[in-house]
Amino acid sequence: MTYILSCLTKNNSSLVTSVVTCAEYLVHPYRQKNIGAVTAFWQFLYDADVYIFNIDNDVADKAAQIRAEYVNIKAFDAMQLACACCKNCDIFLTNDKQLRQFSEINCITVEEWEYAG
């Protein structure tokens, strides 16, 4: 992951995520009562100047369209993809190979990115 971040930073790429990512990622640290990991997560997003996209009507509508077209994409994944579409992202980085079927954005896995590098 460090390699990916250094590539993006070197190219002056904007980093975007959504509130869904935050909610999903923080479950484990909270279950473990690891407030240090929670704090580190928020600090990383701040330090990396990551824009956190909120779910609004446009995102919800786009997510519904995605789910209508791609029946195997789950709601949270559709919201993530919708955020990327609404923010006009060029690349959607994921660990879920199934999301590569989505054709509106170049969806690549972390593994593929690291392998290509």
Biopython code that builds the backbone (N, CA, C, O; Angstrom):
import numpy as np
from Bio.PDB.StructureBuilder import StructureBuilder

atoms = [
    (1, "MET", "N", (0.827, -1.196, 0.000)),
    (1, "MET", "CA", (0.000, 0.000, 0.000)),
    (1, "MET", "C", (0.866, 1.252, 0.000)),
    (1, "MET", "O", (0.487, 2.264, -0.588)),
    (2, "THR", "N", (2.008, 1.196, 0.643)),
    (2, "THR", "CA", (2.918, 2.345, 0.664)),
    (2, "THR", "C", (3.352, 2.700, -0.748)),
    (2, "THR", "O", (3.450, 3.876, -1.098)),
    (3, "TYR", "N", (3.615, 1.672, -1.566)),
    (3, "TYR", "CA", (4.011, 1.898, -2.955)),
    (3, "TYR", "C", (2.920, 2.657, -3.706)),
    (3, "TYR", "O", (3.207, 3.602, -4.441)),
    (4, "ILE", "N", (1.693, 2.247, -3.522)),
    (4, "ILE", "CA", (0.567, 2.886, -4.200)),
    (4, "ILE", "C", (0.458, 4.349, -3.788)),
    (4, "ILE", "O", (0.308, 5.229, -4.635)),
    (5, "LEU", "N", (0.532, 4.602, -2.496)),
    (5, "LEU", "CA", (0.437, 5.984, -2.012)),
    (5, "LEU", "C", (1.572, 6.839, -2.528)),
    (5, "LEU", "O", (1.360, 8.004, -2.864)),
    (6, "SER", "N", (2.770, 6.292, -2.600)),
    (6, "SER", "CA", (3.891, 7.083, -3.110)),
    (6, "SER", "C", (3.706, 7.397, -4.595)),
    (6, "SER", "O", (4.052, 8.491, -5.041)),
    (7, "CYS", "N", (3.164, 6.450, -5.366)),
    (7, "CYS", "CA", (2.877, 6.702, -6.794)),
    (7, "CYS", "C", (1.853, 7.818, -6.949)),
    (7, "CYS", "O", (2.029, 8.731, -7.756)),
    (8, "LEU", "N", (0.789, 7.735, -6.171)),
    (8, "LEU", "CA", (-0.269, 8.734, -6.267)),
    (8, "LEU", "C", (0.220, 10.104, -5.821)),
    (8, "LEU", "O", (-0.113, 11.113, -6.442)),
    (9, "THR", "N", (0.992, 10.146, -4.772)),
    (9, "THR", "CA", (1.521, 11.408, -4.271)),
    (9, "THR", "C", (2.487, 12.018, -5.280)),
    (9, "THR", "O", (2.465, 13.225, -5.518)),
    (10, "LYS", "N", (3.328, 11.183, -5.867)),
    (10, "LYS", "CA", (4.310, 11.652, -6.850)),
    (10, "LYS", "C", (3.619, 12.272, -8.064)),
    (10, "LYS", "O", (4.136, 13.219, -8.657)),
    (11, "ASN", "N", (2.460, 11.743, -8.433)),
    (11, "ASN", "CA", (1.717, 12.244, -9.586)),
    (11, "ASN", "C", (0.730, 13.346, -9.217)),
    (11, "ASN", "O", (-0.081, 13.760, -10.045)),
    (12, "ASN", "N", (0.797, 13.820, -7.980)),
    (12, "ASN", "CA", (-0.116, 14.853, -7.490)),
    (12, "ASN", "C", (-1.579, 14.465, -7.674)),
    (12, "ASN", "O", (-2.425, 15.310, -7.968)),
    (13, "SER", "N", (-1.862, 13.189, -7.499)),
    (13, "SER", "CA", (-3.231, 12.697, -7.616)),
    (13, "SER", "C", (-4.018, 13.059, -6.366)),
    (13, "SER", "O", (-3.478, 13.097, -5.261)),
    (14, "SER", "N", (-5.292, 13.322, -6.562)),
    (14, "SER", "CA", (-6.179, 13.545, -5.431)),
    (14, "SER", "C", (-6.670, 12.198, -4.932)),
    (14, "SER", "O", (-6.995, 11.311, -5.722)),
    (15, "LEU", "N", (-6.721, 12.053, -3.631)),
    (15, "LEU", "CA", (-7.212, 10.818, -3.032)),
    (15, "LEU", "C", (-8.610, 11.066, -2.486)),
    (15, "LEU", "O", (-8.842, 12.031, -1.758)),
    (16, "VAL", "N", (-9.528, 10.198, -2.840)),
    (16, "VAL", "CA", (-10.919, 10.337, -2.454)),
    (16, "VAL", "C", (-11.380, 9.023, -1.847)),
    (16, "VAL", "O", (-11.034, 7.947, -2.333)),
    (17, "THR", "N", (-12.151, 9.117, -0.796)),
    (17, "THR", "CA", (-12.821, 7.946, -0.234)),
    (17, "THR", "C", (-14.211, 8.388, 0.175)),
    (17, "THR", "O", (-14.604, 9.529, -0.066)),
    (18, "SER", "N", (-14.943, 7.499, 0.784)),
    (18, "SER", "CA", (-16.288, 7.876, 1.210)),
    (18, "SER", "C", (-16.471, 7.558, 2.684)),
    (18, "SER", "O", (-15.657, 6.868, 3.297)),
    (19, "VAL", "N", (-17.544, 8.069, 3.228)),
    (19, "VAL", "CA", (-17.866, 7.776, 4.623)),
    (19, "VAL", "C", (-18.085, 6.271, 4.809)),
    (19, "VAL", "O", (-17.924, 5.755, 5.915)),
    (20, "VAL", "N", (-18.446, 5.575, 3.744)),
    (20, "VAL", "CA", (-18.631, 4.124, 3.819)),
    (20, "VAL", "C", (-17.305, 3.451, 4.162)),
    (20, "VAL", "O", (-17.268, 2.549, 4.999)),
    (21, "THR", "N", (-16.229, 3.875, 3.531)),
    (21, "THR", "CA", (-14.910, 3.328, 3.840)),
    (21, "THR", "C", (-14.587, 3.511, 5.311)),
    (21, "THR", "O", (-14.134, 2.584, 5.982)),
    (22, "CYS", "N", (-14.822, 4.704, 5.796)),
    (22, "CYS", "CA", (-14.530, 5.000, 7.200)),
    (22, "CYS", "C", (-15.340, 4.095, 8.118)),
    (22, "CYS", "O", (-14.795, 3.507, 9.052)),
    (23, "ALA", "N", (-16.609, 3.985, 7.863)),
    (23, "ALA", "CA", (-17.476, 3.157, 8.695)),
    (23, "ALA", "C", (-17.059, 1.689, 8.652)),
    (23, "ALA", "O", (-17.071, 1.015, 9.682)),
    (24, "GLU", "N", (-16.696, 1.194, 7.491)),
    (24, "GLU", "CA", (-16.290, -0.199, 7.352)),
    (24, "GLU", "C", (-14.937, -0.456, 8.011)),
    (24, "GLU", "O", (-14.776, -1.430, 8.746)),
    (25, "TYR", "N", (-13.976, 0.409, 7.749)),
    (25, "TYR", "CA", (-12.622, 0.197, 8.263)),
    (25, "TYR", "C", (-12.566, 0.253, 9.787)),
    (25, "TYR", "O", (-11.847, -0.528, 10.410)),
    (26, "LEU", "N", (-13.304, 1.150, 10.377)),
    (26, "LEU", "CA", (-13.193, 1.387, 11.815)),
    (26, "LEU", "C", (-13.871, 0.334, 12.691)),
    (26, "LEU", "O", (-13.694, 0.351, 13.909)),
    (27, "VAL", "N", (-14.632, -0.570, 12.107)),
    (27, "VAL", "CA", (-15.313, -1.595, 12.896)),
    (27, "VAL", "C", (-14.314, -2.404, 13.727)),
    (27, "VAL", "O", (-14.484, -2.544, 14.939)),
    (28, "HIS", "N", (-13.300, -2.922, 13.094)),
    (28, "HIS", "CA", (-12.338, -3.783, 13.799)),
    (28, "HIS", "C", (-11.615, -3.040, 14.926)),
    (28, "HIS", "O", (-11.587, -3.548, 16.047)),
    (29, "PRO", "N", (-11.033, -1.868, 14.685)),
    (29, "PRO", "CA", (-10.390, -1.169, 15.802)),
    (29, "PRO", "C", (-11.337, -0.885, 16.965)),
    (29, "PRO", "O", (-10.950, -0.993, 18.129)),
    (30, "TYR", "N", (-12.579, -0.523, 16.646)),
    (30, "TYR", "CA", (-13.537, -0.275, 17.722)),
    (30, "TYR", "C", (-13.880, -1.562, 18.482)),
    (30, "TYR", "O", (-14.018, -1.545, 19.705)),
    (31, "ARG", "N", (-14.016, -2.669, 17.759)),
    (31, "ARG", "CA", (-14.283, -3.943, 18.440)),
    (31, "ARG", "C", (-13.135, -4.321, 19.375)),
    (31, "ARG", "O", (-13.343, -4.876, 20.454)),
    (32, "GLN", "N", (-11.939, -4.010, 18.937)),
    (32, "GLN", "CA", (-10.753, -4.319, 19.733)),
    (32, "GLN", "C", (-10.472, -3.255, 20.794)),
    (32, "GLN", "O", (-9.532, -3.369, 21.580)),
    (33, "LYS", "N", (-11.311, -2.218, 20.795)),
    (33, "LYS", "CA", (-11.132, -1.075, 21.694)),
    (33, "LYS", "C", (-9.747, -0.446, 21.518)),
    (33, "LYS", "O", (-9.111, -0.002, 22.473)),
    (34, "ASN", "N", (-9.308, -0.428, 20.249)),
    (34, "ASN", "CA", (-8.003, 0.101, 19.889)),
    (34, "ASN", "C", (-8.170, 1.545, 19.407)),
    (34, "ASN", "O", (-8.180, 1.816, 18.206)),
    (35, "ILE", "N", (-8.299, 2.441, 20.343)),
    (35, "ILE", "CA", (-8.521, 3.845, 20.015)),
    (35, "ILE", "C", (-7.300, 4.435, 19.311)),
    (35, "ILE", "O", (-7.432, 5.374, 18.527)),
    (36, "GLY", "N", (-6.124, 3.896, 19.584)),
    (36, "GLY", "CA", (-4.918, 4.345, 18.881)),
    (36, "GLY", "C", (-5.026, 4.105, 17.386)),
    (36, "GLY", "O", (-4.629, 4.956, 16.590)),
    (37, "ALA", "N", (-5.562, 2.947, 16.996)),
    (37, "ALA", "CA", (-5.743, 2.641, 15.569)),
    (37, "ALA", "C", (-6.800, 3.544, 14.958)),
    (37, "ALA", "O", (-6.668, 3.972, 13.811)),
    (38, "VAL", "N", (-7.838, 3.833, 15.711)),
    (38, "VAL", "CA", (-8.878, 4.756, 15.226)),
    (38, "VAL", "C", (-8.268, 6.129, 14.979)),
    (38, "VAL", "O", (-8.477, 6.734, 13.928)),
    (39, "THR", "N", (-7.520, 6.607, 15.949)),
    (39, "THR", "CA", (-6.872, 7.914, 15.825)),
    (39, "THR", "C", (-5.888, 7.924, 14.658)),
    (39, "THR", "O", (-5.827, 8.892, 13.900)),
    (40, "ALA", "N", (-5.123, 6.851, 14.515)),
    (40, "ALA", "CA", (-4.151, 6.751, 13.425)),
    (40, "ALA", "C", (-4.842, 6.774, 12.062)),
    (40, "ALA", "O", (-4.338, 7.379, 11.116)),
    (41, "PHE", "N", (-5.984, 6.120, 11.967)),
    (41, "PHE", "CA", (-6.743, 6.111, 10.712)),
    (41, "PHE", "C", (-7.145, 7.529, 10.326)),
    (41, "PHE", "O", (-6.891, 7.973, 9.206)),
    (42, "TRP", "N", (-7.775, 8.237, 11.263)),
    (42, "TRP", "CA", (-8.204, 9.606, 10.973)),
    (42, "TRP", "C", (-7.002, 10.496, 10.682)),
    (42, "TRP", "O", (-7.084, 11.367, 9.816)),
    (43, "GLN", "N", (-5.901, 10.301, 11.379)),
    (43, "GLN", "CA", (-4.699, 11.109, 11.148)),
    (43, "GLN", "C", (-4.119, 10.838, 9.765)),
    (43, "GLN", "O", (-3.681, 11.759, 9.076)),
    (44, "PHE", "N", (-4.119, 9.557, 9.361)),
    (44, "PHE", "CA", (-3.641, 9.209, 8.024)),
    (44, "PHE", "C", (-4.457, 9.927, 6.957)),
    (44, "PHE", "O", (-3.891, 10.514, 6.034)),
    (45, "LEU", "N", (-5.781, 9.887, 7.074)),
    (45, "LEU", "CA", (-6.627, 10.552, 6.087)),
    (45, "LEU", "C", (-6.341, 12.050, 6.043)),
    (45, "LEU", "O", (-6.314, 12.657, 4.972)),
    (46, "TYR", "N", (-6.130, 12.633, 7.209)),
    (46, "TYR", "CA", (-5.814, 14.062, 7.287)),
    (46, "TYR", "C", (-4.442, 14.347, 6.670)),
    (46, "TYR", "O", (-4.306, 15.255, 5.850)),
    (47, "ASP", "N", (-3.442, 13.584, 7.057)),
    (47, "ASP", "CA", (-2.079, 13.801, 6.557)),
    (47, "ASP", "C", (-1.970, 13.581, 5.051)),
    (47, "ASP", "O", (-1.234, 14.293, 4.369)),
    (48, "ALA", "N", (-2.700, 12.596, 4.534)),
    (48, "ALA", "CA", (-2.663, 12.286, 3.099)),
    (48, "ALA", "C", (-3.598, 13.184, 2.299)),
    (48, "ALA", "O", (-3.703, 13.050, 1.079)),
    (49, "ASP", "N", (-4.273, 14.094, 2.981)),
    (49, "ASP", "CA", (-5.198, 15.030, 2.351)),
    (49, "ASP", "C", (-6.261, 14.294, 1.528)),
    (49, "ASP", "O", (-6.551, 14.650, 0.386)),
    (50, "VAL", "N", (-6.825, 13.262, 2.145)),
    (50, "VAL", "CA", (-7.860, 12.457, 1.501)),
    (50, "VAL", "C", (-9.200, 13.163, 1.660)),
    (50, "VAL", "O", (-9.595, 13.532, 2.765)),
    (51, "TYR", "N", (-9.887, 13.343, 0.549)),
    (51, "TYR", "CA", (-11.215, 13.935, 0.574)),
    (51, "TYR", "C", (-12.214, 12.836, 0.929)),
    (51, "TYR", "O", (-12.234, 11.786, 0.287)),
    (52, "ILE", "N", (-13.031, 13.068, 1.936)),
    (52, "ILE", "CA", (-14.037, 12.090, 2.357)),
    (52, "ILE", "C", (-15.389, 12.536, 1.818)),
    (52, "ILE", "O", (-15.935, 13.563, 2.222)),
    (53, "PHE", "N", (-15.910, 11.736, 0.897)),
    (53, "PHE", "CA", (-17.147, 12.043, 0.197)),
    (53, "PHE", "C", (-18.335, 11.570, 1.012)),
    (53, "PHE", "O", (-18.360, 10.423, 1.457)),
    (54, "ASN", "N", (-19.308, 12.422, 1.213)),
    (54, "ASN", "CA", (-20.537, 12.053, 1.913)),
    (54, "ASN", "C", (-21.552, 11.454, 0.955)),
    (54, "ASN", "O", (-21.497, 11.681, -0.253)),
    (55, "ILE", "N", (-22.463, 10.699, 1.502)),
    (55, "ILE", "CA", (-23.552, 10.128, 0.712)),
    (55, "ILE", "C", (-24.670, 11.166, 0.658)),
    (55, "ILE", "O", (-25.203, 11.570, 1.692)),
    (56, "ASP", "N", (-25.017, 11.589, -0.547)),
    (56, "ASP", "CA", (-26.109, 12.548, -0.715)),
    (56, "ASP", "C", (-27.098, 11.978, -1.737)),
    (56, "ASP", "O", (-26.980, 10.824, -2.148)),
    (57, "ASN", "N", (-28.056, 12.785, -2.136)),
    (57, "ASN", "CA", (-29.082, 12.304, -3.076)),
    (57, "ASN", "C", (-28.488, 11.857, -4.405)),
    (57, "ASN", "O", (-28.913, 10.845, -4.962)),
    (58, "ASP", "N", (-27.514, 12.596, -4.918)),
    (58, "ASP", "CA", (-26.897, 12.223, -6.195)),
    (58, "ASP", "C", (-26.187, 10.875, -6.094)),
    (58, "ASP", "O", (-26.297, 10.038, -6.990)),
    (59, "VAL", "N", (-25.457, 10.673, -4.991)),
    (59, "VAL", "CA", (-24.752, 9.413, -4.789)),
    (59, "VAL", "C", (-25.753, 8.269, -4.622)),
    (59, "VAL", "O", (-25.573, 7.193, -5.193)),
    (60, "ALA", "N", (-26.794, 8.501, -3.849)),
    (60, "ALA", "CA", (-27.811, 7.466, -3.640)),
    (60, "ALA", "C", (-28.472, 7.081, -4.957)),
    (60, "ALA", "O", (-28.704, 5.901, -5.216)),
    (61, "ASP", "N", (-28.774, 8.068, -5.783)),
    (61, "ASP", "CA", (-29.398, 7.799, -7.073)),
    (61, "ASP", "C", (-28.458, 7.015, -7.980)),
    (61, "ASP", "O", (-28.871, 6.055, -8.631)),
    (62, "LYS", "N", (-27.196, 7.425, -8.022)),
    (62, "LYS", "CA", (-26.205, 6.726, -8.850)),
    (62, "LYS", "C", (-26.007, 5.299, -8.344)),
    (62, "LYS", "O", (-25.885, 4.372, -9.144)),
    (63, "ALA", "N", (-25.974, 5.116, -7.031)),
    (63, "ALA", "CA", (-25.819, 3.774, -6.457)),
    (63, "ALA", "C", (-26.997, 2.883, -6.869)),
    (63, "ALA", "O", (-26.808, 1.709, -7.188)),
    (64, "ALA", "N", (-28.185, 3.433, -6.862)),
    (64, "ALA", "CA", (-29.354, 2.665, -7.285)),
    (64, "ALA", "C", (-29.242, 2.264, -8.755)),
    (64, "ALA", "O", (-29.578, 1.138, -9.121)),
    (65, "GLN", "N", (-28.774, 3.180, -9.590)),
    (65, "GLN", "CA", (-28.571, 2.869, -11.001)),
    (65, "GLN", "C", (-27.545, 1.750, -11.171)),
    (65, "GLN", "O", (-27.730, 0.845, -11.985)),
    (66, "ILE", "N", (-26.471, 1.820, -10.402)),
    (66, "ILE", "CA", (-25.425, 0.789, -10.470)),
    (66, "ILE", "C", (-25.996, -0.563, -10.068)),
    (66, "ILE", "O", (-25.753, -1.566, -10.739)),
    (67, "ARG", "N", (-26.752, -0.594, -8.981)),
    (67, "ARG", "CA", (-27.319, -1.856, -8.513)),
    (67, "ARG", "C", (-28.355, -2.397, -9.491)),
    (67, "ARG", "O", (-28.519, -3.612, -9.610)),
    (68, "ALA", "N", (-29.053, -1.514, -10.188)),
    (68, "ALA", "CA", (-30.027, -1.954, -11.185)),
    (68, "ALA", "C", (-29.333, -2.627, -12.366)),
    (68, "ALA", "O", (-29.834, -3.607, -12.917)),
    (69, "GLU", "N", (-28.182, -2.091, -12.745)),
    (69, "GLU", "CA", (-27.460, -2.638, -13.896)),
    (69, "GLU", "C", (-26.577, -3.828, -13.524)),
    (69, "GLU", "O", (-26.468, -4.789, -14.287)),
    (70, "TYR", "N", (-25.952, -3.762, -12.359)),
    (70, "TYR", "CA", (-25.030, -4.806, -11.915)),
    (70, "TYR", "C", (-25.652, -5.498, -10.698)),
    (70, "TYR", "O", (-25.436, -5.082, -9.560)),
    (71, "VAL", "N", (-26.406, -6.530, -10.947)),
    (71, "VAL", "CA", (-27.216, -7.143, -9.887)),
    (71, "VAL", "C", (-26.378, -7.791, -8.782)),
    (71, "VAL", "O", (-26.884, -7.998, -7.679)),
    (72, "ASN", "N", (-25.139, -8.108, -9.046)),
    (72, "ASN", "CA", (-24.294, -8.753, -8.041)),
    (72, "ASN", "C", (-23.505, -7.767, -7.175)),
    (72, "ASN", "O", (-22.801, -8.177, -6.251)),
    (73, "ILE", "N", (-23.618, -6.493, -7.467)),
    (73, "ILE", "CA", (-22.900, -5.498, -6.665)),
    (73, "ILE", "C", (-23.762, -5.143, -5.460)),
    (73, "ILE", "O", (-24.933, -4.789, -5.597)),
    (74, "LYS", "N", (-23.162, -5.243, -4.282)),
    (74, "LYS", "CA", (-23.863, -4.972, -3.028)),
    (74, "LYS", "C", (-24.038, -3.470, -2.820)),
    (74, "LYS", "O", (-23.365, -2.656, -3.452)),
    (75, "ALA", "N", (-24.955, -3.125, -1.924)),
    (75, "ALA", "CA", (-25.321, -1.725, -1.695)),
    (75, "ALA", "C", (-24.121, -0.867, -1.290)),
    (75, "ALA", "O", (-23.913, 0.204, -1.859)),
    (76, "PHE", "N", (-23.332, -1.321, -0.318)),
    (76, "PHE", "CA", (-22.186, -0.508, 0.118)),
    (76, "PHE", "C", (-21.182, -0.329, -1.017)),
    (76, "PHE", "O", (-20.628, 0.756, -1.189)),
    (77, "ASP", "N", (-20.943, -1.390, -1.793)),
    (77, "ASP", "CA", (-20.028, -1.277, -2.922)),
    (77, "ASP", "C", (-20.576, -0.316, -3.969)),
    (77, "ASP", "O", (-19.829, 0.471, -4.550)),
    (78, "ALA", "N", (-21.878, -0.384, -4.208)),
    (78, "ALA", "CA", (-22.505, 0.536, -5.163)),
    (78, "ALA", "C", (-22.368, 1.985, -4.695)),
    (78, "ALA", "O", (-22.148, 2.881, -5.509)),
    (79, "MET", "N", (-22.497, 2.213, -3.397)),
    (79, "MET", "CA", (-22.319, 3.578, -2.882)),
    (79, "MET", "C", (-20.880, 4.043, -3.066)),
    (79, "MET", "O", (-20.634, 5.204, -3.395)),
    (80, "GLN", "N", (-19.940, 3.143, -2.853)),
    (80, "GLN", "CA", (-18.529, 3.494, -3.056)),
    (80, "GLN", "C", (-18.281, 3.859, -4.529)),
    (80, "GLN", "O", (-17.662, 4.880, -4.832)),
    (81, "LEU", "N", (-18.763, 3.025, -5.413)),
    (81, "LEU", "CA", (-18.599, 3.286, -6.845)),
    (81, "LEU", "C", (-19.321, 4.573, -7.252)),
    (81, "LEU", "O", (-18.809, 5.348, -8.059)),
    (82, "ALA", "N", (-20.494, 4.793, -6.696)),
    (82, "ALA", "CA", (-21.259, 6.001, -7.003)),
    (82, "ALA", "C", (-20.497, 7.250, -6.554)),
    (82, "ALA", "O", (-20.469, 8.253, -7.267)),
    (83, "CYS", "N", (-19.891, 7.188, -5.391)),
    (83, "CYS", "CA", (-19.078, 8.323, -4.926)),
    (83, "CYS", "C", (-17.951, 8.600, -5.915)),
    (83, "CYS", "O", (-17.690, 9.751, -6.265)),
    (84, "ALA", "N", (-17.293, 7.547, -6.359)),
    (84, "ALA", "CA", (-16.197, 7.711, -7.318)),
    (84, "ALA", "C", (-16.697, 8.306, -8.628)),
    (84, "ALA", "O", (-16.032, 9.157, -9.218)),
    (85, "CYS", "N", (-17.862, 7.864, -9.085)),
    (85, "CYS", "CA", (-18.443, 8.415, -10.313)),
    (85, "CYS", "C", (-18.792, 9.891, -10.133)),
    (85, "CYS", "O", (-18.469, 10.720, -10.984)),
    (86, "CYS", "N", (-19.444, 10.209, -9.035)),
    (86, "CYS", "CA", (-19.873, 11.594, -8.788)),
    (86, "CYS", "C", (-18.688, 12.534, -8.608)),
    (86, "CYS", "O", (-18.799, 13.732, -8.870)),
    (87, "LYS", "N", (-17.565, 12.002, -8.168)),
    (87, "LYS", "CA", (-16.352, 12.815, -7.968)),
    (87, "LYS", "C", (-15.456, 12.768, -9.207)),
    (87, "LYS", "O", (-14.376, 13.357, -9.214)),
    (88, "ASN", "N", (-15.901, 12.069, -10.256)),
    (88, "ASN", "CA", (-15.153, 11.941, -11.513)),
    (88, "ASN", "C", (-13.761, 11.348, -11.320)),
    (88, "ASN", "O", (-12.781, 11.830, -11.889)),
    (89, "CYS", "N", (-13.691, 10.307, -10.516)),
    (89, "CYS", "CA", (-12.416, 9.631, -10.278)),
    (89, "CYS", "C", (-11.974, 8.874, -11.537)),
    (89, "CYS", "O", (-12.799, 8.392, -12.313)),
    (90, "ASP", "N", (-10.678, 8.786, -11.713)),
    (90, "ASP", "CA", (-10.118, 8.042, -12.845)),
    (90, "ASP", "C", (-9.915, 6.572, -12.518)),
    (90, "ASP", "O", (-10.058, 5.705, -13.380)),
    (91, "ILE", "N", (-9.579, 6.303, -11.258)),
    (91, "ILE", "CA", (-9.268, 4.946, -10.827)),
    (91, "ILE", "C", (-10.011, 4.652, -9.534)),
    (91, "ILE", "O", (-10.099, 5.499, -8.645)),
    (92, "PHE", "N", (-10.539, 3.451, -9.443)),
    (92, "PHE", "CA", (-11.170, 2.964, -8.216)),
    (92, "PHE", "C", (-10.322, 1.804, -7.729)),
    (92, "PHE", "O", (-10.279, 0.751, -8.366)),
    (93, "LEU", "N", (-9.655, 1.988, -6.614)),
    (93, "LEU", "CA", (-8.769, 0.975, -6.058)),
    (93, "LEU", "C", (-9.539, 0.134, -5.050)),
    (93, "LEU", "O", (-10.183, 0.672, -4.149)),
    (94, "THR", "N", (-9.474, -1.178, -5.202)),
    (94, "THR", "CA", (-10.278, -2.084, -4.391)),
    (94, "THR", "C", (-9.525, -3.372, -4.107)),
    (94, "THR", "O", (-8.505, -3.659, -4.734)),
    (95, "ASN", "N", (-10.025, -4.129, -3.176)),
    (95, "ASN", "CA", (-9.552, -5.499, -2.957)),
    (95, "ASN", "C", (-10.561, -6.508, -3.492)),
    (95, "ASN", "O", (-10.322, -7.714, -3.431)),
    (96, "ASP", "N", (-11.677, -6.029, -4.013)),
    (96, "ASP", "CA", (-12.766, -6.882, -4.480)),
    (96, "ASP", "C", (-12.693, -7.037, -5.999)),
    (96, "ASP", "O", (-13.061, -6.127, -6.742)),
    (97, "LYS", "N", (-12.218, -8.188, -6.448)),
    (97, "LYS", "CA", (-12.061, -8.442, -7.886)),
    (97, "LYS", "C", (-13.381, -8.355, -8.643)),
    (97, "LYS", "O", (-13.390, -8.037, -9.832)),
    (98, "GLN", "N", (-14.487, -8.632, -7.975)),
    (98, "GLN", "CA", (-15.801, -8.579, -8.618)),
    (98, "GLN", "C", (-16.112, -7.176, -9.136)),
    (98, "GLN", "O", (-16.819, -7.031, -10.134)),
    (99, "LEU", "N", (-15.600, -6.157, -8.478)),
    (99, "LEU", "CA", (-15.924, -4.787, -8.879)),
    (99, "LEU", "C", (-15.260, -4.376, -10.188)),
    (99, "LEU", "O", (-15.605, -3.339, -10.754)),
    (100, "ARG", "N", (-14.315, -5.169, -10.676)),
    (100, "ARG", "CA", (-13.690, -4.866, -11.965)),
    (100, "ARG", "C", (-14.685, -4.930, -13.112)),
    (100, "ARG", "O", (-14.417, -4.399, -14.189)),
    (101, "GLN", "N", (-15.842, -5.578, -12.898)),
    (101, "GLN", "CA", (-16.877, -5.647, -13.934)),
    (101, "GLN", "C", (-17.510, -4.286, -14.197)),
    (101, "GLN", "O", (-18.089, -4.068, -15.261)),
    (102, "PHE", "N", (-17.406, -3.376, -13.249)),
    (102, "PHE", "CA", (-17.999, -2.049, -13.391)),
    (102, "PHE", "C", (-17.218, -1.288, -14.458)),
    (102, "PHE", "O", (-15.999, -1.151, -14.360)),
    (103, "SER", "N", (-17.910, -0.802, -15.462)),
    (103, "SER", "CA", (-17.227, -0.266, -16.641)),
    (103, "SER", "C", (-17.070, 1.253, -16.670)),
    (103, "SER", "O", (-16.372, 1.773, -17.541)),
    (104, "GLU", "N", (-17.689, 1.968, -15.759)),
    (104, "GLU", "CA", (-17.626, 3.437, -15.823)),
    (104, "GLU", "C", (-16.329, 4.020, -15.282)),
    (104, "GLU", "O", (-15.975, 5.156, -15.597)),
    (105, "ILE", "N", (-15.631, 3.253, -14.480)),
    (105, "ILE", "CA", (-14.366, 3.694, -13.886)),
    (105, "ILE", "C", (-13.392, 2.536, -14.001)),
    (105, "ILE", "O", (-13.798, 1.374, -13.954)),
    (106, "ASN", "N", (-12.131, 2.837, -14.150)),
    (106, "ASN", "CA", (-11.101, 1.815, -14.168)),
    (106, "ASN", "C", (-10.937, 1.265, -12.749)),
    (106, "ASN", "O", (-10.282, 1.884, -11.911)),
    (107, "CYS", "N", (-11.534, 0.102, -12.488)),
    (107, "CYS", "CA", (-11.455, -0.539, -11.175)),
    (107, "CYS", "C", (-10.301, -1.536, -11.196)),
    (107, "CYS", "O", (-10.298, -2.485, -11.981)),
    (108, "ILE", "N", (-9.329, -1.309, -10.329)),
    (108, "ILE", "CA", (-8.202, -2.240, -10.238)),
    (108, "ILE", "C", (-7.993, -2.634, -8.783)),
    (108, "ILE", "O", (-8.296, -1.883, -7.855)),
    (109, "THR", "N", (-7.470, -3.829, -8.623)),
    (109, "THR", "CA", (-7.205, -4.307, -7.269)),
    (109, "THR", "C", (-5.836, -3.824, -6.809)),
    (109, "THR", "O", (-4.964, -3.504, -7.616)),
    (110, "VAL", "N", (-5.674, -3.781, -5.506)),
    (110, "VAL", "CA", (-4.385, -3.415, -4.926)),
    (110, "VAL", "C", (-3.314, -4.368, -5.451)),
    (110, "VAL", "O", (-2.208, -3.947, -5.785)),
    (111, "GLU", "N", (-3.650, -5.648, -5.519)),
    (111, "GLU", "CA", (-2.712, -6.650, -6.025)),
    (111, "GLU", "C", (-2.283, -6.353, -7.458)),
    (111, "GLU", "O", (-1.099, -6.447, -7.780)),
    (112, "GLU", "N", (-3.224, -5.999, -8.312)),
    (112, "GLU", "CA", (-2.899, -5.678, -9.703)),
    (112, "GLU", "C", (-1.993, -4.456, -9.785)),
    (112, "GLU", "O", (-1.049, -4.433, -10.575)),
    (113, "TRP", "N", (-2.273, -3.449, -8.978)),
    (113, "TRP", "CA", (-1.468, -2.228, -8.991)),
    (113, "TRP", "C", (-0.032, -2.538, -8.575)),
    (113, "TRP", "O", (0.923, -2.114, -9.226)),
    (114, "GLU", "N", (0.099, -3.278, -7.487)),
    (114, "GLU", "CA", (1.440, -3.600, -6.978)),
    (114, "GLU", "C", (2.187, -4.492, -7.943)),
    (114, "GLU", "O", (3.402, -4.360, -8.085)),
    (115, "TYR", "N", (1.486, -5.406, -8.617)),
    (115, "TYR", "CA", (2.108, -6.299, -9.588)),
    (115, "TYR", "C", (2.599, -5.504, -10.806)),
    (115, "TYR", "O", (3.674, -5.775, -11.342)),
    (116, "ALA", "N", (1.803, -4.530, -11.229)),
    (116, "ALA", "CA", (2.164, -3.723, -12.398)),
    (116, "ALA", "C", (3.363, -2.827, -12.104)),
    (116, "ALA", "O", (4.118, -2.468, -13.007)),
    (117, "GLY", "N", (3.528, -2.476, -10.846)),
    (117, "GLY", "CA", (4.604, -1.571, -10.456)),
    (117, "GLY", "C", (5.912, -2.251, -10.412)),
    (117, "GLY", "O", (6.923, -1.622, -10.099)),
]
sb = StructureBuilder()
sb.init_structure("model")
sb.init_model(0)
sb.init_chain("A")
sb.init_seg("    ")
for serial, (resi, resn, name, xyz) in enumerate(atoms, 1):
    if name == "N":
        sb.init_residue(resn, " ", resi, " ")
    sb.init_atom(name, np.array(xyz, "f"), 0.0, 1.0, " ", f" {name:<3s}", serial, name[0])
structure = sb.get_structure()
